[in-house]
């Protein structure tokens, strides 16, 4: 599997709050990547095949991969459409990430994950992710998921504006970004509530 496919599986494991000790990617001898899963009980599991790894993760989470998990593919117009596991697997080779240079050391990649937890039923699901690839180190940094490509690009632009921080500085940047999004969402709800309270009533006046 590719690094991007392994990252998608890791993000999925985090989204369904998988009860394992660790899930991570490791380079193999062919130039691809292996997904390593260390369960709470039993031996370490190693997967080279994307679908086998995905089914195993679903079994660990106690959910049936084909009946409960939500899969999405991008239509020709770029709009996500819900599909089945087979279509998601067939669409996987076409999910190319969009690279955005951030600095000589960092390149951001925005890509379509196309996976959603069965517990997520809202109309706008978060299907895009950002990975920050490092030129001088082995590994990459991941972000939270986003509801659109545009929203993911805003995150990348904010990251570039802050000087492309790495290591612990990146974790602080991500935490502050998450907090600012949370606060802006709360302000929008409060503003909407105030506007609704300020609207004049259409009820007829009471007779004196």
URLINCOR-V775299 format. One record per residue. SS is DSSP state (H for helix, E for strand, C for the rest). NEAR is the number of other C-alpha atoms within 8 Angstrom. Layout:
# URLINCOR-V775299
SS&NEAR + SS&NEAR
This chain:
# URLINCOR-V775299
C&10 + C&7 + H&9 + H&6 + H&9 + H&15 + H&9 + H&9 + H&10 + H&10 + H&8 + H&11 + H&11 + H&8 + H&9 + C&8 + C&7 + C&10 + C&8 + E&9 + E&8 + E&8 + E&11 + E&9 + E&11 + E&8 + E&8 + C&8 + C&5 + C&4 + C&6 + C&10 + E&13 + E&13 + E&13 + E&13 + E&12 + E&11 + E&12 + C&7 + C&4 + C&5 + C&6 + C&8 + E&8 + E&8 + E&10 + C&9 + C&7 + H&10 + H&7 + H&8 + H&12 + H&10 + H&9 + H&8 + H&10 + H&11 + H&10 + H&9 + C&10 + C&6 + C&9 + C&9 + C&11 + C&7 + C&5 + C&8 + C&12 + E&11 + E&12 + E&12 + E&12 + E&9 + C&8 + C&5 + C&5 + C&6 + C&7 + E&9 + E&8 + E&8 + E&10 + C&10 + H&9 + H&6 + H&9 + H&13 + H&8 + H&7 + H&9 + H&7 + H&6 + H&5 + C&9 + C&7 + C&8 + E&7 + E&8 + E&8 + E&8 + C&10 + C&8 + C&7 + C&8 + E&12 + E&14 + E&13 + E&12 + E&15 + E&11 + E&10 + C&9 + C&11 + E&10 + E&13 + C&10 + C&8 + C&4 + C&7 + C&6 + C&5 + C&4 + C&5 + C&9 + C&9 + C&13 + E&15 + E&14 + E&14 + E&11 + E&11 + E&11 + E&11 + C&9 + C&5 + C&5 + C&6 + C&6 + E&8 + E&7 + E&8 + E&8 + E&6 + E&10 + E&11 + C&11 + C&9 + H&9 + H&6 + H&9 + H&15 + H&9 + H&8 + H&9 + H&10 + H&8 + H&8 + H&11 + H&10 + H&7 + C&7 + C&6 + C&11 + C&9 + C&7 + H&6 + H&6 + H&8 + H&10 + H&9 + H&8 + H&10 + H&9 + H&8 + H&8 + H&9 + H&8 + H&8 + H&8 + H&8 + H&8 + H&8 + H&8 + H&8 + H&8 + H&8 + H&8 + H&8 + H&8 + H&8 + H&8 + H&8 + H&8 + H&8 + H&7 + H&6 + H&6 + C&6 + C&4 + C&4 + C&4 + C&4 + C&4 + C&4 + C&4 + C&3 + C&2
